[in-house]
């Protein structure tokens, strides 16, 4: 099972809200980390320094599969890949 993490900038971020709404609609479970929370300094450093992103949302599927922004195409591609994998013996 994969663990999807969505790094957001809180409820005021329209792209963050749309990303979470679409993930909910297609049935993908995720962990939401608010980058504006002072307790999440390590997460801010990770997405900026390690991944190179400076805007949100950042969706991380694994170390090689991540993107920034509201990307319905990436979400649908992920659903397709997971569905295909689930059907394999």
KACOR-V990536 format. One record per residue. RES is the residue in one small letter. PSI is psi in whole degrees, 0 to 359 (* if undefined). NEAR is the number of other C-alpha atoms within 8 Angstrom. Layout:
RES	PSI	NEAR
RES	PSI	NEAR
This chain:
x	135	2
x	158	5
x	111	9
x	133	11
x	131	11
x	117	13
x	121	13
x	173	14
x	33	12
x	180	9
x	344	7
x	350	5
x	110	10
x	316	7
x	324	10
x	314	15
x	315	9
x	321	9
x	312	13
x	322	9
x	317	8
x	320	10
x	318	12
x	316	9
x	325	7
x	359	7
x	24	6
x	125	8
x	146	8
x	163	9
x	130	8
x	123	8
x	118	10
x	113	10
x	347	13
x	349	8
x	123	7
x	335	6
x	348	4
x	34	11
x	319	9
x	323	6
x	319	10
x	317	9
x	319	9
x	309	9
x	329	12
x	308	10
x	313	8
x	317	7
x	337	7
x	18	7
x	147	10
x	8	6
x	173	7
x	162	13
x	156	14
x	123	14
x	124	11
x	119	11
x	313	11
x	185	9
x	342	6
x	351	5
x	99	7
x	159	10
x	168	9
x	146	11
x	174	11
x	109	9
x	81	9
x	327	8
x	318	6
x	322	8
x	315	10
x	322	8
x	318	8
x	315	8
x	315	10
x	315	8
x	319	8
x	323	8
x	318	8
x	319	8
x	321	7
x	332	6
x	353	6
x	145	5
x	*	2
